[in-house]
Amino acid sequence: MYVGDIGDYGKYGLLRAIMPSISKLGIVWYMVPNESHLNDGRHTDYLSKLKYINCDRELFTILKDIISSGKRNISQIEQTNIFPDQTAYYSDCLTYDGIKANTSTGKNEIILKREQWLSRAIEAVAGCDAVFLDPDNGMETPSVSKYSTKAPKYVYSGEIEKFLSVADTLIIYHHLSRNGDHISQIKGKQKYLGELAGNSYNVISLRFRPYSPRAYFIITKQDQVNHKIDEFVNSSWKQCFELVK
């Protein structure tokens, strides 16, 4: 339901900019059941604004065609040439619907289900030197229990560590909240990720400004990724992205 909105445009634009510095990309969609009733993904009027076209004209055209077709789903993204043919995708849905999380049996079932989902995700992106994690809401928050039905919309620290064990670069999407200013939120997450990843990694933080504010965190050992990010934030995309230090 989100496919093709302004968030997708920035998300895919960032990944496409990094692509020349890596050999193979893996994408873990963190898919959850359809929630079209929430009216998310409605920010598509950017397609009528000329200032966004030159950020990535090819991508702009592809997303415009997808929206026009009415087929706004992840499979459409995977079938286009947005990303190279060798890109690895993991799109298994993660949901706790029907599990009674208020019982010990239910909690154990949730833990097992998530572990199995994660194991399949790790296997799907094995061999990728860069992996993108795309949870709906971003990194975990204290207000959402790992047993909550909302938990599949978040990535947890243990999962970040496991993905870092198989890739030299990890890119994480994070939706900024209304609690505190955005720069402070981003710097807080950057510090947290730096401590989690360790000194051998560099953590780069980007804020995506248009419409609903979002952040991206790039955790990398690859110098060429750092270089590509510098080029990216000084390109036509600078109207949308800013580097947060």
N, C-alpha and C positions, 0 to 999 in steps of 0.2 A: 504493500500500500504506500510505502514511502518512495518507491522507485521513481527516479527522475526529478525529485524536488531539488531545491537549491542546496540542501545538505548533501545530496548525492553528487551534485555537480562539483562541489568543493572536495568532497571525499575522493572521488575517482580522479579528479584533477591532480590532487596531491600524490596519489599512488602512481599515476602515469608519469609524473615528474621524477619520481624516485626510480622508476623502472630501469633507466639506462645504467644505474649504478649497481644493479643486482642481477643475478643469473636466473632466479626463479622465485616467483611470488606465490604465497599461499594466502587464501582468504577464508576466515572462519566467520560465517555470517551471524552466529548466535540467533538463529531463527526461532521465533515464538509463534503461537497461533495467530491467525489473522485478527486484527483489532480495528477493522475499518470503521466501526462505530465511533472511534475516538477522533476521527477526522484529521489524523496526522498525515503528513506528506502533502498538504494542500498548497505549500509554497512553490508554485510552478510559474507564477507570473514573471519570474526572472527571464523566462524565455522570450518575453516581449520587450526586454530592456537591452538596447544595443551595447551598453557598457560591459556586459558580461560575455559577449560573443568571442572577443579576441583572447580571453583567458585560455581557452582551448576550443577552437572552432569545430574540430572534428567531434570531440566529446559533446559539445553543445548540440550539434546536429543529430547525433545518435540518440541522445536523451529526448530531444524534441520529437523525434520519430516514434520512440517508444510510448511517450505520453499520448501522441496523436492516435496510435494504434489501439489504445485502451488496455494494453497488456502490460500493466505495471507490476511485474514480478521479477524475482531474482534470476529466474531461468533466462529471461530476456537479456539480462546483463551478461550472463555467462556465455550466451550464444553469439554475442556481437564481437567486434574486434576492439572493444575498449581496452582489454588486456591481452597479452600474448597467448597464443594457443596452449603453451605449456603451463599456464597458470593453474594451480591446484585449488579446488573449491571444496568447502565442507558446509553443507546446507541442511543437515539433519535438524529437525525441530526439537527444541527442548521445552518441556512443559511438565508441571506438577499437578495438572488438573486431575481430579479424581482421587488424589492421595490425601489421606487425613494426616496432616502435619502435626496435629495435637496429640498424637500417640507415638510411643517409641517405635512401634512397627512402621508407622508412616515415615518417621524421621529417617530410619534406616533405609527405607525404600527410596527416599529422595536422595540420600547420600550415594547409594549404589547406582541409581539412575544417572546422576550427574557424573560420577566417576566413569561409567561406561560411555557416556556421551563424550567426555573429555578424551578418553582413550582412543576413540574412533577419530576424533578431531586431530589429535597428535599424529596418528597414523596417516591421515589424509594429507597433512602438510609436511611429512617427513621428506627431507631432501630439498626443502625450500630454504634459501638463505635469508629470506624476509617473509614475515607473516603479519597479516593485518587482522586485528580482532575488532569486530563490529557489533558490540552489544547495544541494544536500543538506548540504554541509559548511561552506559559507560562503566566506570569502576565502582566497586562496592561502596555502600554507604551504611553507617551504623544503624540507620532507621529501618533498614530492610534485612530481616533475618534470612539466613541462608536456606531456611525451610519455607520461606514465604513463596506464594504463587508468583510474586514479582521478581524473585531471585534470578530466574533465567534471563532477565533483562540486564544483568550485571556480570562483569568479569571479576573474579576473586583473585586475591594475591597469590594463592597456591597455583592457580591456573597460569598466571603471568610467569611465574617461576618455571613451570613445566614447558611453556612455549619457548622461553629463553634458552632452555636446555637443548632445543633442536634448531634454533635459528640465531643468526648473528644480529639480525635486526627485527625489532617488534614494533609495530605501529598500532596504537590503541585509540579508538574513538571514545570521547567522553562528553556527555551533555552537561553543560554548566547549569547550576541551580540558582535559585533566587536567594540563597542564604549567603550573604556576603558579596563583595565585589568580585568580578570575574578574574581579575589579575591575581588577587590573593588566593582564590581557589586554585588557579592554574599553578602558581608557585608552590602551594602546599602539596599538590599532587606530584609535581616535579621532584620535590624533595623526597617524598615518600618513595617514588619509583627509583630514584638514585640510590637510596638506602637498600631497597629491595634487590636491585640489579647488581650493585657492587661497583667498585672502582674501575673495572675493565670496560664499563659501558659509559657512553655519553647519552644524556637524556635531553632531547630537544622538545620544546613546547611551542605549539602554535595555537593562536586563537583565530577562529573563523567567525567573522563579524556579521555578515548579512542575515537578516531576519532573526531567527532564534539562535543565540550564541552557542558555539560549540568549541571544543578543544581537541587537539590531536597531540599525542605524545609519541615520539620516536625514540626508542631505546636501541642504541646501535654500537657495534664495535667497528663498523666499516667507515673509514675516512671518506670514501667516495660518496656515501650517503649524506654525511655532513655537508659536503661540497654541493650536492644537488639541492639540498634544502636551502642553502644560502642563495643559490641561483633562483630557486622557486619564489622565495619571498621578495625578490627584487625584479621579478618578471611582471607580466600583466596581471598576475594573481595578487599583487600587493594591495589592490583595492579591497580584497576579501580577507587576506591572511596577514597576521602580524606575528613576528617572532617575540616570544616572551622570555626574558632573561632574568 
